[in-house]
Amino acid sequence: MATGSWVIIAIVGIVLIFFSLLRRRGGAAKYPEVVQALLYDVKLNQALALHFLEIVKPRRFENVNWLMNKDRIGFLGESLKEMLIEVFAKVEEYNKQIKEAQKAKSDSYKAIDLTRFKELLEKCRQELEDWMVQKTGQKELPPKYPTLMGTFFGER
């Protein structure tokens, strides 16, 4: 009886290890997801910058995906990394100015010159999309829908 229980424990242990290895994804497999997230922020900021002066209530620029992924961009080219760093430094600077204007209840945020920012956003968007096309064959990842097998065995 004691031998049988050890066999069951060993089998359960092997199955758990097997499933944990299936669920684990390497760093290179997540690169398109990181680029997709950064591309989302860039596109949203591009739309905000385009209509910035028309918006009655100022909205801050988006940088959530940048904050989550800025330490994971080592796989990108140096020029793109530097451009992303510059873009999101400007985002933080502009968001600070917008926040101060909101506190003061003024429209001083409208004096922000977005010309260089718009150019950088366009270049970043183009380079990120080029990277996606080169690595995945398309500009955006297809949406992921949860599957029953994926829920139990992990998505690959």
C-alpha positions in Angstrom: 0.0 0.0 0.0 2.8 2.4 0.8 4.5 1.8 -2.6 1.2 2.5 -4.4 0.8 5.9 -2.7 4.4 6.9 -3.6 3.7 6.0 -7.2 0.5 8.1 -7.2 2.4 11.0 -5.6 5.2 10.7 -8.2 2.7 10.7 -11.1 0.9 13.7 -9.7 4.2 15.5 -9.3 5.3 14.7 -12.8 1.9 15.9 -14.2 2.1 19.2 -12.3 5.7 19.8 -13.5 4.6 19.0 -17.1 1.7 21.4 -17.0 3.8 24.2 -15.3 6.3 23.9 -18.1 3.6 24.1 -20.7 2.2 27.3 -19.3 5.6 29.0 -19.1 6.5 31.2 -22.0 10.0 32.4 -22.8 11.1 36.0 -23.3 11.3 35.9 -27.0 7.7 34.6 -27.3 6.5 37.8 -25.5 8.3 40.3 -27.7 5.3 40.8 -30.1 3.1 41.3 -27.0 5.4 44.0 -25.6 5.6 45.7 -29.0 1.8 45.5 -29.4 1.4 47.2 -26.0 3.8 50.0 -26.8 2.1 50.4 -30.2 -1.2 50.8 -28.4 0.2 53.7 -26.3 1.8 55.3 -29.3 -1.3 55.2 -31.4 -3.5 56.5 -28.6 -1.0 59.4 -27.9 -0.9 60.1 -31.6 -4.7 60.5 -31.7 -4.7 62.7 -28.6 -1.9 64.9 -30.0 -3.7 65.3 -33.2 -6.9 66.6 -31.5 -5.1 68.1 -28.4 -6.2 71.7 -28.9 -9.8 70.7 -29.8 -10.4 68.8 -26.6 -12.4 70.9 -24.1 -11.3 68.9 -21.0 -7.6 68.1 -21.3 -6.7 64.4 -21.2 -3.3 63.2 -20.1 -1.2 61.2 -22.6 -1.1 57.4 -22.1 2.0 55.7 -20.7 0.7 52.7 -18.8 2.1 50.1 -21.2 5.4 52.0 -21.3 5.7 51.9 -17.5 5.0 48.2 -17.5 7.4 47.3 -20.4 10.2 49.8 -20.4 12.6 47.3 -18.9 11.7 44.7 -21.6 12.7 46.6 -24.7 16.3 45.3 -24.9 15.5 43.3 -28.1 14.6 46.5 -30.1 17.1 48.4 -32.1 19.0 51.2 -30.4 17.4 54.0 -32.5 13.9 52.8 -31.7 14.7 52.4 -28.0 16.1 55.9 -27.8 13.1 57.2 -29.7 10.7 55.5 -27.3 12.6 56.8 -24.3 12.3 60.3 -25.7 8.7 60.0 -26.6 7.7 58.8 -23.1 9.9 61.4 -21.4 7.9 64.0 -23.3 4.7 62.2 -22.3 5.6 62.5 -18.6 6.6 66.2 -19.1 3.4 67.0 -20.9 1.3 65.1 -18.3 2.9 67.1 -15.6 2.1 70.4 -17.4 -1.5 69.2 -17.9 -1.9 68.2 -14.3 -0.6 71.6 -13.1 -2.9 73.4 -15.5 -5.9 71.4 -14.2 -4.9 72.2 -10.6 -4.7 75.9 -11.4 -7.9 75.6 -13.5 -6.3 77.3 -16.4 -5.8 76.5 -20.1 -2.1 77.0 -20.0 -1.7 73.4 -21.3 -2.8 74.7 -24.8 0.6 76.5 -25.1 2.4 73.1 -25.3 4.1 72.7 -28.7 3.4 69.2 -29.9 5.2 69.4 -33.3 8.3 67.4 -32.4 6.1 65.0 -30.3 3.9 64.3 -33.3 6.9 63.6 -35.5 8.4 61.2 -32.9 5.1 59.4 -32.4 4.8 58.9 -36.2 8.3 57.5 -36.4 7.8 55.2 -33.4 4.5 53.9 -34.8 6.1 53.2 -38.1 9.1 51.4 -36.7 7.0 49.4 -34.2 4.7 48.4 -37.0 7.6 47.5 -39.3 9.1 45.3 -36.4 5.7 43.6 -36.1 5.5 42.9 -39.8 9.0 41.6 -39.9 8.6 39.3 -36.9 5.0 38.2 -37.1 3.9 39.0 -40.7 1.2 41.5 -39.6 1.0 44.9 -38.1 -1.1 43.8 -35.1 -1.4 40.6 -33.2 -4.8 38.9 -33.6 -7.0 39.2 -30.5 -6.7 36.3 -28.1 -9.9 34.6 -27.1 -9.8 32.2 -24.1 -10.3 28.6 -25.1 -11.2 25.6 -22.9 -7.9 23.9 -23.7 -6.0 27.1 -23.1 -7.6 27.5 -19.7 -6.6 24.0 -18.5 -3.4 23.5 -20.4 -2.0 27.0 -21.0 -1.8 28.9 -24.2 1.2 28.3 -26.4 
